[in-house]
């Protein structure tokens, strides 16, 4: 059996935390911008760290598992 949790959780977090898609912190002209589809280096770094922290908590601490078959 294959554990699909890391794949699905990673995909959902990647979509949600893509800088500029839903929100961007820090923004280009303001601290927090919504739906501007633009980004900068600091926002990419911030969203990467948040992705890693949330992914690690969900997979290792909460131990989410999704098995198929």
N, CA, C and O atoms as a Tripos MOL2 file, in Angstrom:
@<TRIPOS>MOLECULE
protein
  276   275    69     0     0
PROTEIN
NO_CHARGES

@<TRIPOS>ATOM
      1 N           0.8340   -1.1850    0.0000 N.3       1 UNK1
      2 CA          0.0000    0.0000    0.0000 C.3       1 UNK1
      3 C           0.8780    1.2460    0.0000 C.2       1 UNK1
      4 O           1.9020    1.3150    0.6790 O.2       1 UNK1
      5 N           0.4530    2.1980   -0.7620 N.am      2 UNK2
      6 CA          1.1860    3.4490   -0.8800 C.3       2 UNK2
      7 C           0.5060    4.5260   -0.0400 C.2       2 UNK2
      8 O          -0.7140    4.6880   -0.0890 O.2       2 UNK2
      9 N           1.3000    5.2510    0.7240 N.am      3 UNK3
     10 CA          0.7720    6.3410    1.5380 C.3       3 UNK3
     11 C           0.7340    7.6090    0.6880 C.2       3 UNK3
     12 O           1.7810    8.1450    0.3230 O.2       3 UNK3
     13 N          -0.4710    8.0890    0.3710 N.am      4 UNK4
     14 CA         -0.6570    9.2390   -0.4950 C.3       4 UNK4
     15 C          -0.6950   10.5550    0.2620 C.2       4 UNK4
     16 O          -0.7620   11.6110   -0.3680 O.2       4 UNK4
     17 N          -0.6560   10.5320    1.5800 N.am      5 UNK5
     18 CA         -0.7830   11.7580    2.3700 C.3       5 UNK5
     19 C           0.2950   12.7920    2.0510 C.2       5 UNK5
     20 O          -0.0470   13.9550    1.8370 O.2       5 UNK5
     21 N           1.5840   12.4260    2.0080 N.am      6 UNK6
     22 CA          2.5800   13.4640    1.7040 C.3       6 UNK6
     23 C           2.3890   14.0920    0.3260 C.2       6 UNK6
     24 O           2.6300   15.2870    0.1520 O.2       6 UNK6
     25 N           1.9650   13.3110   -0.6400 N.am      7 UNK7
     26 CA          1.7580   13.8230   -1.9930 C.3       7 UNK7
     27 C           0.5720   14.7750   -2.0290 C.2       7 UNK7
     28 O           0.6840   15.8820   -2.5570 O.2       7 UNK7
     29 N          -0.5610   14.3610   -1.4760 N.am      8 UNK8
     30 CA         -1.7670   15.1850   -1.5240 C.3       8 UNK8
     31 C          -1.6600   16.4260   -0.6390 C.2       8 UNK8
     32 O          -2.0950   17.5080   -1.0350 O.2       8 UNK8
     33 N          -1.0910   16.2780    0.5410 N.am      9 UNK9
     34 CA         -0.9230   17.4240    1.4320 C.3       9 UNK9
     35 C           0.0530   18.4200    0.8150 C.2       9 UNK9
     36 O          -0.1770   19.6280    0.8600 O.2       9 UNK9
     37 N           1.1340   17.9180    0.2430 N.am     10 UNK10
     38 CA          2.0950   18.8010   -0.4160 C.3      10 UNK10
     39 C           1.4850   19.5410   -1.5910 C.2      10 UNK10
     40 O           1.7500   20.7290   -1.7800 O.2      10 UNK10
     41 N           0.6730   18.8560   -2.3820 N.am     11 UNK11
     42 CA          0.0170   19.4910   -3.5240 C.3      11 UNK11
     43 C          -0.9550   20.5700   -3.0760 C.2      11 UNK11
     44 O          -0.9630   21.6670   -3.6360 O.2      11 UNK11
     45 N          -1.7720   20.2740   -2.0750 N.am     12 UNK12
     46 CA         -2.7360   21.2650   -1.5840 C.3      12 UNK12
     47 C          -2.0290   22.4790   -0.9880 C.2      12 UNK12
     48 O          -2.4250   23.6150   -1.2480 O.2      12 UNK12
     49 N          -0.9860   22.2480   -0.1910 N.am     13 UNK13
     50 CA         -0.2530   23.3620    0.3930 C.3      13 UNK13
     51 C           0.4680   24.1790   -0.6690 C.2      13 UNK13
     52 O           0.5400   25.4040   -0.5630 O.2      13 UNK13
     53 N           1.0020   23.5170   -1.6940 N.am     14 UNK14
     54 CA          1.6800   24.2340   -2.7710 C.3      14 UNK14
     55 C           0.7230   25.1720   -3.4930 C.2      14 UNK14
     56 O           1.0740   26.3100   -3.8040 O.2      14 UNK14
     57 N          -0.4880   24.6890   -3.7570 N.am     15 UNK15
     58 CA         -1.4800   25.5240   -4.4310 C.3      15 UNK15
     59 C          -1.9150   26.6760   -3.5400 C.2      15 UNK15
     60 O          -1.9980   27.8160   -3.9970 O.2      15 UNK15
     61 N          -2.1950   26.3910   -2.2740 N.am     16 UNK16
     62 CA         -2.6840   27.4190   -1.3520 C.3      16 UNK16
     63 C          -1.6030   28.4570   -1.0380 C.2      16 UNK16
     64 O          -1.8920   29.6500   -0.9560 O.2      16 UNK16
     65 N          -0.3600   28.0000   -0.8620 N.am     17 UNK17
     66 CA          0.7010   28.9030   -0.4150 C.3      17 UNK17
     67 C           1.5660   29.4500   -1.5400 C.2      17 UNK17
     68 O           2.6260   30.0120   -1.2650 O.2      17 UNK17
     69 N           1.1570   29.3080   -2.7920 N.am     18 UNK18
     70 CA          1.9130   29.9190   -3.8890 C.3      18 UNK18
     71 C           1.8440   31.4290   -3.7410 C.2      18 UNK18
     72 O           0.7510   31.9940   -3.6930 O.2      18 UNK18
     73 N           2.9980   32.0950   -3.6670 N.am     19 UNK19
     74 CA          2.9790   33.5460   -3.4500 C.3      19 UNK19
     75 C           2.2570   34.2630   -4.5760 C.2      19 UNK19
     76 O           2.5670   34.0590   -5.7500 O.2      19 UNK19
     77 N           1.3060   35.0910   -4.2250 N.am     20 UNK20
     78 CA          0.5780   35.8840   -5.1920 C.3      20 UNK20
     79 C          -0.7140   35.2570   -5.6680 C.2      20 UNK20
     80 O          -1.5360   35.9560   -6.2590 O.2      20 UNK20
     81 N          -0.9340   33.9670   -5.4400 N.am     21 UNK21
     82 CA         -2.1620   33.3310   -5.9050 C.3      21 UNK21
     83 C          -3.3420   33.7440   -5.0210 C.2      21 UNK21
     84 O          -4.2800   34.3750   -5.5100 O.2      21 UNK21
     85 N          -3.3130   33.4080   -3.7600 N.am     22 UNK22
     86 CA         -4.3580   33.8420   -2.8240 C.3      22 UNK22
     87 C          -3.9240   35.0830   -2.0650 C.2      22 UNK22
     88 O          -4.6700   36.0560   -1.9560 O.2      22 UNK22
     89 N          -2.7080   35.0340   -1.5430 N.am     23 UNK23
     90 CA         -2.1770   36.1760   -0.8150 C.3      23 UNK23
     91 C          -0.6570   36.1840   -0.9740 C.2      23 UNK23
     92 O          -0.0480   35.1890   -1.3690 O.2      23 UNK23
     93 N          -0.0700   37.3220   -0.6590 N.am     24 UNK24
     94 CA          1.3730   37.4540   -0.7020 C.3      24 UNK24
     95 C           1.8190   38.2700    0.4930 C.2      24 UNK24
     96 O           1.3560   39.3910    0.7040 O.2      24 UNK24
     97 N           2.7150   37.7030    1.2650 N.am     25 UNK25
     98 CA          3.2730   38.4080    2.4140 C.3      25 UNK25
     99 C           4.7840   38.3050    2.3470 C.2      25 UNK25
    100 O           5.2440   37.1670    2.2640 O.2      25 UNK25
    101 N           5.5740   39.2760    2.3690 N.am     26 UNK26
    102 CA          5.2500   40.6870    2.2080 C.3      26 UNK26
    103 C           4.9770   41.0130    0.7470 C.2      26 UNK26
    104 O           5.5750   40.4210   -0.1510 O.2      26 UNK26
    105 N           4.0820   41.9440    0.5180 N.am     27 UNK27
    106 CA          3.7130   42.3270   -0.8370 C.3      27 UNK27
    107 C           4.7160   43.2750   -1.4660 C.2      27 UNK27
    108 O           5.6900   43.6780   -0.8310 O.2      27 UNK27
    109 N           4.4730   43.6230   -2.7000 N.am     28 UNK28
    110 CA          5.3580   44.5570   -3.4020 C.3      28 UNK28
    111 C           5.1520   45.9910   -2.9340 C.2      28 UNK28
    112 O           6.1230   46.7270   -2.7600 O.2      28 UNK28
    113 N           3.8990   46.3980   -2.7270 N.am     29 UNK29
    114 CA          3.6400   47.7740   -2.3110 C.3      29 UNK29
    115 C           3.0470   47.8750   -0.9050 C.2      29 UNK29
    116 O           3.1170   48.9380   -0.2870 O.2      29 UNK29
    117 N           2.4680   46.7940   -0.3930 N.am     30 UNK30
    118 CA          1.9060   46.7650    0.9640 C.3      30 UNK30
    119 C           2.4370   45.5370    1.6880 C.2      30 UNK30
    120 O           3.0720   44.6770    1.0790 O.2      30 UNK30
    121 N           2.1740   45.4580    2.9920 N.am     31 UNK31
    122 CA          2.6340   44.2990    3.7680 C.3      31 UNK31
    123 C           1.9640   43.0150    3.3180 C.2      31 UNK31
    124 O           2.6170   41.9780    3.2040 O.2      31 UNK31
    125 N           0.6530   43.0770    3.0600 N.am     32 UNK32
    126 CA         -0.1190   41.9000    2.6700 C.3      32 UNK32
    127 C          -0.9660   42.2630    1.4690 C.2      32 UNK32
    128 O          -1.7460   43.2130    1.5120 O.2      32 UNK32
    129 N          -0.8100   41.5040    0.3980 N.am     33 UNK33
    130 CA         -1.5810   41.7340   -0.8130 C.3      33 UNK33
    131 C          -2.3560   40.4720   -1.1470 C.2      33 UNK33
    132 O          -1.8890   39.3620   -0.8920 O.2      33 UNK33
    133 N          -3.5330   40.6410   -1.7150 N.am     34 UNK34
    134 CA         -4.3860   39.5100   -2.0640 C.3      34 UNK34
    135 C          -4.5560   39.4190   -3.5780 C.2      34 UNK34
    136 O          -4.9310   40.3950   -4.2280 O.2      34 UNK34
    137 N          -4.2760   38.2320   -4.1360 N.am     35 UNK35
    138 CA         -4.5640   37.9290   -5.5260 C.3      35 UNK35
    139 C          -3.9070   38.8150   -6.5530 C.2      35 UNK35
    140 O          -4.5300   39.1250   -7.5680 O.2      35 UNK35
    141 N          -2.6770   39.2380   -6.3370 N.am     36 UNK36
    142 CA         -2.0370   40.1110   -7.3100 C.3      36 UNK36
    143 C          -1.2410   39.3460   -8.3610 C.2      36 UNK36
    144 O          -0.8210   39.9440   -9.3510 O.2      36 UNK36
    145 N          -1.0220   38.0520   -8.1830 N.am     37 UNK37
    146 CA         -0.2860   37.1670   -9.0910 C.3      37 UNK37
    147 C           1.1290   37.6650   -9.3830 C.2      37 UNK37
    148 O           1.7110   37.3100  -10.4080 O.2      37 UNK37
    149 N           1.6730   38.4700   -8.5040 N.am     38 UNK38
    150 CA          3.0570   38.9070   -8.5960 C.3      38 UNK38
    151 C           3.8070   38.4100   -7.3720 C.2      38 UNK38
    152 O           3.1960   37.9690   -6.3980 O.2      38 UNK38
    153 N           5.1310   38.4810   -7.4230 N.am     39 UNK39
    154 CA          5.8930   37.9880   -6.2900 C.3      39 UNK39
    155 C           7.2340   38.7040   -6.2190 C.2      39 UNK39
    156 O           7.6170   39.4300   -7.1370 O.2      39 UNK39
    157 N           7.9310   38.4900   -5.1270 N.am     40 UNK40
    158 CA          9.2970   38.9660   -4.9670 C.3      40 UNK40
    159 C          10.0750   37.9060   -4.1960 C.2      40 UNK40
    160 O           9.4940   36.9370   -3.7070 O.2      40 UNK40
    161 N          11.3630   38.0860   -4.0900 N.am     41 UNK41
    162 CA         12.2110   37.0780   -3.4550 C.3      41 UNK41
    163 C          11.9010   36.8460   -1.9950 C.2      41 UNK41
    164 O          11.9250   35.7060   -1.5310 O.2      41 UNK41
    165 N          11.6120   37.9020   -1.2660 N.am     42 UNK42
    166 CA         11.3030   37.7670    0.1590 C.3      42 UNK42
    167 C           9.9910   37.0100    0.3700 C.2      42 UNK42
    168 O           9.8730   36.2170    1.3040 O.2      42 UNK42
    169 N           9.0040   37.2540   -0.5020 N.am     43 UNK43
    170 CA          7.7340   36.5360   -0.3970 C.3      43 UNK43
    171 C           7.9290   35.0450   -0.6940 C.2      43 UNK43
    172 O           7.3200   34.1990   -0.0390 O.2      43 UNK43
    173 N           8.7670   34.7240   -1.6700 N.am     44 UNK44
    174 CA          9.0470   33.3220   -1.9920 C.3      44 UNK44
    175 C           9.7060   32.6350   -0.7950 C.2      44 UNK44
    176 O           9.3410   31.5110   -0.4490 O.2      44 UNK44
    177 N          10.6610   33.2940   -0.1690 N.am     45 UNK45
    178 CA         11.3230   32.7280    1.0080 C.3      45 UNK45
    179 C          10.3380   32.5220    2.1520 C.2      45 UNK45
    180 O          10.3430   31.4690    2.7890 O.2      45 UNK45
    181 N           9.4940   33.5170    2.4200 N.am     46 UNK46
    182 CA          8.5130   33.4140    3.4960 C.3      46 UNK46
    183 C           7.5370   32.2640    3.2430 C.2      46 UNK46
    184 O           7.2890   31.4600    4.1410 O.2      46 UNK46
    185 N           6.9850   32.1770    2.0410 N.am     47 UNK47
    186 CA          6.0200   31.1330    1.7290 C.3      47 UNK47
    187 C           6.6710   29.7440    1.7350 C.2      47 UNK47
    188 O           6.0100   28.7590    2.0650 O.2      47 UNK47
    189 N           7.9450   29.6520    1.3780 N.am     48 UNK48
    190 CA          8.6640   28.3830    1.4330 C.3      48 UNK48
    191 C           8.8210   27.9060    2.8710 C.2      48 UNK48
    192 O           8.6160   26.7270    3.1600 O.2      48 UNK48
    193 N           9.1820   28.8080    3.7680 N.am     49 UNK49
    194 CA          9.3440   28.4390    5.1830 C.3      49 UNK49
    195 C           7.9990   28.0320    5.7740 C.2      49 UNK49
    196 O           7.9230   27.0480    6.5090 O.2      49 UNK49
    197 N           6.9390   28.7750    5.4640 N.am     50 UNK50
    198 CA          5.6060   28.4210    5.9730 C.3      50 UNK50
    199 C           5.1770   27.0630    5.4300 C.2      50 UNK50
    200 O           4.6270   26.2510    6.1750 O.2      50 UNK50
    201 N           5.4160   26.8010    4.1470 N.am     51 UNK51
    202 CA          5.0900   25.5030    3.5500 C.3      51 UNK51
    203 C           5.8070   24.3800    4.2900 C.2      51 UNK51
    204 O           5.1850   23.3870    4.6680 O.2      51 UNK51
    205 N           7.1110   24.5340    4.4960 N.am     52 UNK52
    206 CA          7.8970   23.4960    5.1580 C.3      52 UNK52
    207 C           7.4050   23.2330    6.5760 C.2      52 UNK52
    208 O           7.2940   22.0790    6.9900 O.2      52 UNK52
    209 N           7.1070   24.2990    7.3260 N.am     53 UNK53
    210 CA          6.6550   24.1430    8.7140 C.3      53 UNK53
    211 C           5.2940   23.4470    8.7650 C.2      53 UNK53
    212 O           5.1160   22.5040    9.5360 O.2      53 UNK53
    213 N           4.3420   23.8930    7.9620 N.am     54 UNK54
    214 CA          3.0010   23.3000    7.9780 C.3      54 UNK54
    215 C           3.0380   21.8640    7.4700 C.2      54 UNK54
    216 O           2.3720   20.9960    8.0360 O.2      54 UNK54
    217 N           3.8020   21.5980    6.4160 N.am     55 UNK55
    218 CA          3.9230   20.2420    5.8760 C.3      55 UNK55
    219 C           4.5290   19.2950    6.9090 C.2      55 UNK55
    220 O           4.0480   18.1760    7.0920 O.2      55 UNK55
    221 N           5.5840   19.7470    7.5800 N.am     56 UNK56
    222 CA          6.2370   18.9200    8.5970 C.3      56 UNK56
    223 C           5.3010   18.6330    9.7630 C.2      56 UNK56
    224 O           5.2570   17.5070   10.2590 O.2      56 UNK56
    225 N           4.5620   19.6280   10.2010 N.am     57 UNK57
    226 CA          3.6300   19.4180   11.3080 C.3      57 UNK57
    227 C           2.5450   18.4250   10.9150 C.2      57 UNK57
    228 O           2.2240   17.5250   11.6910 O.2      57 UNK57
    229 N           1.9760   18.5750    9.7210 N.am     58 UNK58
    230 CA          0.8900   17.6890    9.3080 C.3      58 UNK58
    231 C           1.3570   16.2470    9.0880 C.2      58 UNK58
    232 O           0.6560   15.3060    9.4620 O.2      58 UNK58
    233 N           2.5140   16.0720    8.4970 N.am     59 UNK59
    234 CA          2.9700   14.7200    8.1650 C.3      59 UNK59
    235 C           3.6200   14.0290    9.3590 C.2      59 UNK59
    236 O           3.3350   12.8600    9.6180 O.2      59 UNK59
    237 N           4.4820   14.7220   10.0850 N.am     60 UNK60
    238 CA          5.2200   14.0710   11.1710 C.3      60 UNK60
    239 C           4.5100   14.1370   12.5210 C.2      60 UNK60
    240 O           4.4650   13.1370   13.2370 O.2      60 UNK60
    241 N           3.9590   15.2830   12.8790 N.am     61 UNK61
    242 CA          3.3570   15.4210   14.2040 C.3      61 UNK61
    243 C           1.9330   14.8910   14.2430 C.2      61 UNK61
    244 O           1.5760   14.1490   15.1580 O.2      61 UNK61
    245 N           1.1190   15.2590   13.2700 N.am     62 UNK62
    246 CA         -0.2750   14.8230   13.2500 C.3      62 UNK62
    247 C          -0.3960   13.4150   12.6720 C.2      62 UNK62
    248 O          -1.3690   12.7140   12.9480 O.2      62 UNK62
    249 N           0.5840   12.9970   11.8710 N.am     63 UNK63
    250 CA          0.6640   11.6720   11.2570 C.3      63 UNK63
    251 C          -0.5510   11.3670   10.3950 C.2      63 UNK63
    252 O          -1.2590   10.3830   10.6090 O.2      63 UNK63
    253 N          -0.7730   12.2340    9.4180 N.am     64 UNK64
    254 CA         -1.8540   12.0120    8.4590 C.3      64 UNK64
    255 C          -1.4170   10.8940    7.5110 C.2      64 UNK64
    256 O          -0.2970   10.9090    7.0010 O.2      64 UNK64
    257 N          -2.3140    9.9180    7.2780 N.am     65 UNK65
    258 CA         -2.0450    8.8200    6.3560 C.3      65 UNK65
    259 C          -3.2520    8.6230    5.4670 C.2      65 UNK65
    260 O          -4.3860    8.6310    5.9460 O.2      65 UNK65
    261 N          -3.0200    8.4430    4.1630 N.am     66 UNK66
    262 CA         -4.0780    8.1320    3.1980 C.3      66 UNK66
    263 C          -3.5800    6.9380    2.4050 C.2      66 UNK66
    264 O          -2.6470    7.0560    1.6110 O.2      66 UNK66
    265 N          -4.1990    5.7950    2.6180 N.am     67 UNK67
    266 CA         -3.7850    4.5740    1.9250 C.3      67 UNK67
    267 C          -4.7880    4.2110    0.8420 C.2      67 UNK67
    268 O          -5.9840    4.4620    0.9830 O.2      67 UNK67
    269 N          -4.3000    3.6260   -0.2290 N.am     68 UNK68
    270 CA         -5.1770    3.1740   -1.3100 C.3      68 UNK68
    271 C          -5.0440    1.6600   -1.4530 C.2      68 UNK68
    272 O          -4.0280    1.0670   -1.0900 O.2      68 UNK68
    273 N          -6.0730    1.0710   -1.9780 N.am     69 UNK69
    274 CA         -6.0630   -0.3480   -2.2660 C.3      69 UNK69
    275 C          -6.2040   -1.1440   -1.0440 C.2      69 UNK69
    276 O          -6.2150   -2.3740   -1.1050 O.2      69 UNK69
@<TRIPOS>BOND
     1     1     2 1
     2     2     3 1
     3     3     4 2
     4     3     5 am
     5     5     6 1
     6     6     7 1
     7     7     8 2
     8     7     9 am
     9     9    10 1
    10    10    11 1
    11    11    12 2
    12    11    13 am
    13    13    14 1
    14    14    15 1
    15    15    16 2
    16    15    17 am
    17    17    18 1
    18    18    19 1
    19    19    20 2
    20    19    21 am
    21    21    22 1
    22    22    23 1
    23    23    24 2
    24    23    25 am
    25    25    26 1
    26    26    27 1
    27    27    28 2
    28    27    29 am
    29    29    30 1
    30    30    31 1
    31    31    32 2
    32    31    33 am
    33    33    34 1
    34    34    35 1
    35    35    36 2
    36    35    37 am
    37    37    38 1
    38    38    39 1
    39    39    40 2
    40    39    41 am
    41    41    42 1
    42    42    43 1
    43    43    44 2
    44    43    45 am
    45    45    46 1
    46    46    47 1
    47    47    48 2
    48    47    49 am
    49    49    50 1
    50    50    51 1
    51    51    52 2
    52    51    53 am
    53    53    54 1
    54    54    55 1
    55    55    56 2
    56    55    57 am
    57    57    58 1
    58    58    59 1
    59    59    60 2
    60    59    61 am
    61    61    62 1
    62    62    63 1
    63    63    64 2
    64    63    65 am
    65    65    66 1
    66    66    67 1
    67    67    68 2
    68    67    69 am
    69    69    70 1
    70    70    71 1
    71    71    72 2
    72    71    73 am
    73    73    74 1
    74    74    75 1
    75    75    76 2
    76    75    77 am
    77    77    78 1
    78    78    79 1
    79    79    80 2
    80    79    81 am
    81    81    82 1
    82    82    83 1
    83    83    84 2
    84    83    85 am
    85    85    86 1
    86    86    87 1
    87    87    88 2
    88    87    89 am
    89    89    90 1
    90    90    91 1
    91    91    92 2
    92    91    93 am
    93    93    94 1
    94    94    95 1
    95    95    96 2
    96    95    97 am
    97    97    98 1
    98    98    99 1
    99    99   100 2
   100    99   101 am
   101   101   102 1
   102   102   103 1
   103   103   104 2
   104   103   105 am
   105   105   106 1
   106   106   107 1
   107   107   108 2
   108   107   109 am
   109   109   110 1
   110   110   111 1
   111   111   112 2
   112   111   113 am
   113   113   114 1
   114   114   115 1
   115   115   116 2
   116   115   117 am
   117   117   118 1
   118   118   119 1
   119   119   120 2
   120   119   121 am
   121   121   122 1
   122   122   123 1
   123   123   124 2
   124   123   125 am
   125   125   126 1
   126   126   127 1
   127   127   128 2
   128   127   129 am
   129   129   130 1
   130   130   131 1
   131   131   132 2
   132   131   133 am
   133   133   134 1
   134   134   135 1
   135   135   136 2
   136   135   137 am
   137   137   138 1
   138   138   139 1
   139   139   140 2
   140   139   141 am
   141   141   142 1
   142   142   143 1
   143   143   144 2
   144   143   145 am
   145   145   146 1
   146   146   147 1
   147   147   148 2
   148   147   149 am
   149   149   150 1
   150   150   151 1
   151   151   152 2
   152   151   153 am
   153   153   154 1
   154   154   155 1
   155   155   156 2
   156   155   157 am
   157   157   158 1
   158   158   159 1
   159   159   160 2
   160   159   161 am
   161   161   162 1
   162   162   163 1
   163   163   164 2
   164   163   165 am
   165   165   166 1
   166   166   167 1
   167   167   168 2
   168   167   169 am
   169   169   170 1
   170   170   171 1
   171   171   172 2
   172   171   173 am
   173   173   174 1
   174   174   175 1
   175   175   176 2
   176   175   177 am
   177   177   178 1
   178   178   179 1
   179   179   180 2
   180   179   181 am
   181   181   182 1
   182   182   183 1
   183   183   184 2
   184   183   185 am
   185   185   186 1
   186   186   187 1
   187   187   188 2
   188   187   189 am
   189   189   190 1
   190   190   191 1
   191   191   192 2
   192   191   193 am
   193   193   194 1
   194   194   195 1
   195   195   196 2
   196   195   197 am
   197   197   198 1
   198   198   199 1
   199   199   200 2
   200   199   201 am
   201   201   202 1
   202   202   203 1
   203   203   204 2
   204   203   205 am
   205   205   206 1
   206   206   207 1
   207   207   208 2
   208   207   209 am
   209   209   210 1
   210   210   211 1
   211   211   212 2
   212   211   213 am
   213   213   214 1
   214   214   215 1
   215   215   216 2
   216   215   217 am
   217   217   218 1
   218   218   219 1
   219   219   220 2
   220   219   221 am
   221   221   222 1
   222   222   223 1
   223   223   224 2
   224   223   225 am
   225   225   226 1
   226   226   227 1
   227   227   228 2
   228   227   229 am
   229   229   230 1
   230   230   231 1
   231   231   232 2
   232   231   233 am
   233   233   234 1
   234   234   235 1
   235   235   236 2
   236   235   237 am
   237   237   238 1
   238   238   239 1
   239   239   240 2
   240   239   241 am
   241   241   242 1
   242   242   243 1
   243   243   244 2
   244   243   245 am
   245   245   246 1
   246   246   247 1
   247   247   248 2
   248   247   249 am
   249   249   250 1
   250   250   251 1
   251   251   252 2
   252   251   253 am
   253   253   254 1
   254   254   255 1
   255   255   256 2
   256   255   257 am
   257   257   258 1
   258   258   259 1
   259   259   260 2
   260   259   261 am
   261   261   262 1
   262   262   263 1
   263   263   264 2
   264   263   265 am
   265   265   266 1
   266   266   267 1
   267   267   268 2
   268   267   269 am
   269   269   270 1
   270   270   271 1
   271   271   272 2
   272   271   273 am
   273   273   274 1
   274   274   275 1
   275   275   276 2
@<TRIPOS>SUBSTRUCTURE
     1 UNK1         2 RESIDUE 1 A UNK
     2 UNK2         6 RESIDUE 1 A UNK
     3 UNK3        10 RESIDUE 1 A UNK
     4 UNK4        14 RESIDUE 1 A UNK
     5 UNK5        18 RESIDUE 1 A UNK
     6 UNK6        22 RESIDUE 1 A UNK
     7 UNK7        26 RESIDUE 1 A UNK
     8 UNK8        30 RESIDUE 1 A UNK
     9 UNK9        34 RESIDUE 1 A UNK
    10 UNK10       38 RESIDUE 1 A UNK
    11 UNK11       42 RESIDUE 1 A UNK
    12 UNK12       46 RESIDUE 1 A UNK
    13 UNK13       50 RESIDUE 1 A UNK
    14 UNK14       54 RESIDUE 1 A UNK
    15 UNK15       58 RESIDUE 1 A UNK
    16 UNK16       62 RESIDUE 1 A UNK
    17 UNK17       66 RESIDUE 1 A UNK
    18 UNK18       70 RESIDUE 1 A UNK
    19 UNK19       74 RESIDUE 1 A UNK
    20 UNK20       78 RESIDUE 1 A UNK
    21 UNK21       82 RESIDUE 1 A UNK
    22 UNK22       86 RESIDUE 1 A UNK
    23 UNK23       90 RESIDUE 1 A UNK
    24 UNK24       94 RESIDUE 1 A UNK
    25 UNK25       98 RESIDUE 1 A UNK
    26 UNK26      102 RESIDUE 1 A UNK
    27 UNK27      106 RESIDUE 1 A UNK
    28 UNK28      110 RESIDUE 1 A UNK
    29 UNK29      114 RESIDUE 1 A UNK
    30 UNK30      118 RESIDUE 1 A UNK
    31 UNK31      122 RESIDUE 1 A UNK
    32 UNK32      126 RESIDUE 1 A UNK
    33 UNK33      130 RESIDUE 1 A UNK
    34 UNK34      134 RESIDUE 1 A UNK
    35 UNK35      138 RESIDUE 1 A UNK
    36 UNK36      142 RESIDUE 1 A UNK
    37 UNK37      146 RESIDUE 1 A UNK
    38 UNK38      150 RESIDUE 1 A UNK
    39 UNK39      154 RESIDUE 1 A UNK
    40 UNK40      158 RESIDUE 1 A UNK
    41 UNK41      162 RESIDUE 1 A UNK
    42 UNK42      166 RESIDUE 1 A UNK
    43 UNK43      170 RESIDUE 1 A UNK
    44 UNK44      174 RESIDUE 1 A UNK
    45 UNK45      178 RESIDUE 1 A UNK
    46 UNK46      182 RESIDUE 1 A UNK
    47 UNK47      186 RESIDUE 1 A UNK
    48 UNK48      190 RESIDUE 1 A UNK
    49 UNK49      194 RESIDUE 1 A UNK
    50 UNK50      198 RESIDUE 1 A UNK
    51 UNK51      202 RESIDUE 1 A UNK
    52 UNK52      206 RESIDUE 1 A UNK
    53 UNK53      210 RESIDUE 1 A UNK
    54 UNK54      214 RESIDUE 1 A UNK
    55 UNK55      218 RESIDUE 1 A UNK
    56 UNK56      222 RESIDUE 1 A UNK
    57 UNK57      226 RESIDUE 1 A UNK
    58 UNK58      230 RESIDUE 1 A UNK
    59 UNK59      234 RESIDUE 1 A UNK
    60 UNK60      238 RESIDUE 1 A UNK
    61 UNK61      242 RESIDUE 1 A UNK
    62 UNK62      246 RESIDUE 1 A UNK
    63 UNK63      250 RESIDUE 1 A UNK
    64 UNK64      254 RESIDUE 1 A UNK
    65 UNK65      258 RESIDUE 1 A UNK
    66 UNK66      262 RESIDUE 1 A UNK
    67 UNK67      266 RESIDUE 1 A UNK
    68 UNK68      270 RESIDUE 1 A UNK
    69 UNK69      274 RESIDUE 1 A UNK
